[in-house]
Amino acid sequence: MTGEAEVPQIRSVTEEELAAQRAVMARLAAENAARPARPLAWVDTYGCQQNEADSERIRGMLREMGYGFTGSEAEADLIVVNTCAVRGHAELRALGNVGALSHTKRAKPEQRIVLCGCMVQQEHMREKIRKSFPYVDLVFGTNELWRFPELLERMLRPHRGRIFEARDIDGERYEGLPVLRAEGVRAWLPIMSGCNNFCSYCVVPYVRGRERSRRPEDILAEARQLIGDGYKEIFLLGQNVNSYGRDLDGGEDFAWLLKEINAMEGEFFIRFMTSHPKDATERLFDTMAACEKVERHIHLPFQSGNDRVLRAMNRGYTGEIYRKKVAYARSLMPDVALTSDVIVGFPGETDGEFEDTVRLVEDLRFDMLFTFLYSPRVGTPAASLPDPFTKEEKQTRFDQLLQVQNRISLELQAAHVGNVYRILIDGEGDRPGQLTARSSHNRLIHLEGSPALVGTFRDAAITGSNSYSLSAELRDKEGD
């Protein structure tokens, strides 16, 4: 695994290398066009929004190679499973579903199965797949995404053995992969890849590589295209968006990028994830407050409220520093929604240290918490720390924190009843006539209306609430 002290070696993929991949796509497209029936692919995605964006590029390349798409693994000629490695549960889910694919492969022997993404970037997981999943035809890691056409062609040609490709490198820069986005109002826009933080519990720097920012002109061009295509929420993605631009020569940073996109013509929301507290600066909060299209929501993971645990996690801030950052953001944006991640049961965390986390949650009153039991990751420093507490003890703490947060969420949600917000109607609900929407605070809202309203901004009055969502009525029902 890559060490924190090493100088990252980031290479730019050449135009000649990308041209070779385009030639492969054209070749396979011609072959598939000559087949009696168009081959069908199914792309299954686990994990974060970055994985979703990667899958959109996989689908884009498959479309260029002449594939159609299906939502049925039994019907698919090609199955691509894009995996996650952040927690053990995500790996178990992916492996469980890959295990079930043995039945579709048995019923359809010519079916090809591909595994890719963060999980298979890890050597021990590739060995597990070699031994336990003999029907998987191709495995490739995160560093091979741009080489997918070449790898797919190799798999489809006569060859010996299965194909495993996962270079252990710091990462590469490339542009120009085709993208096939899902229908809807939201578009994922990756601005950078990788992470330099090396939190002691986290596998991301090892499976995603080191930080590399996309060129600002490429990001801005893609943002303009997305807005022109009618997307109403532009979601900027990175493992740590606050670090954007540090590896570039032009001096552009994340706050600059927000201003540039905010200045583009049109009515749309700008959302981003994820922010690391140590890099969330006053300049970022100043920019959020000044940009009317940037959502009044920030996801700022604190992970623990105890300073000793934060040092053991290698987080780079204290509980007091975190509190001051939140106070500054709220001084500029009193209505800002604050969500966060927290790990319960980090190795060696005592009851008293856990109580510091509860106290921080009580004091700062997050709109929502994503709470996780610590999950050891092979190769990370935290995985070798002594851990005297039982799973049952950790689960008790987890349940306690969940009760605290559910009470706070219920109270904060109820405070919105009676307010009027500008909302983006983003989809249809679970029953006829129901719509879903989001406010600038990223709160889920249910309301009644015509499906024709999806993709529009409307004013709505909040009429009800629970811990997870709000209900509303449109103030102006024109077009309903």
Buried (B, 14 or more C-beta within 10 A) or exposed (E): EBEEEEEBEBEEBEEEBBEEBBEBBBBBBEBBEEEEEEBBBBBBBBBBBBBBBBBBBBBBBBBBBBBBBBEEBEEBBBBBBBBBBBBBEBBEBBBEBBEEBBEBBEEBEEBBBBBBBBBBBBBEBBEBBEEEBEBBBBBBBBBBBBBBBBBBBBBBEEEEEBBBBBBEBBBBBBBEBBBBBEEEBBBBBBBBBBBBBBBBBBBBBBBBBBBBBBEBEEBBEBBBEBBEEEBBBBBBBBBBBBBBBBBBEEEBBBBBBBEBBBEBEEEBBBBBBBBBBBBBBEEBBBBBBEBEBBBBBBBBBBBBBBBEBBBBBBBBBBBEBBBEBBEBBBEBBEEBBBBBBBBBBBBBBEEEBBBBBBBBBBEBEBBBBEBBBBBBBBBBBBBEBEBEBEEEEBEBBBEBBEEBBBEBBEEBBBEBBEEEBEBBBBBBBEEEEBBBBBBBBBBBBBBBBEEEBBBBBBEBBBBBBEBEBBBBBBEEEEEE
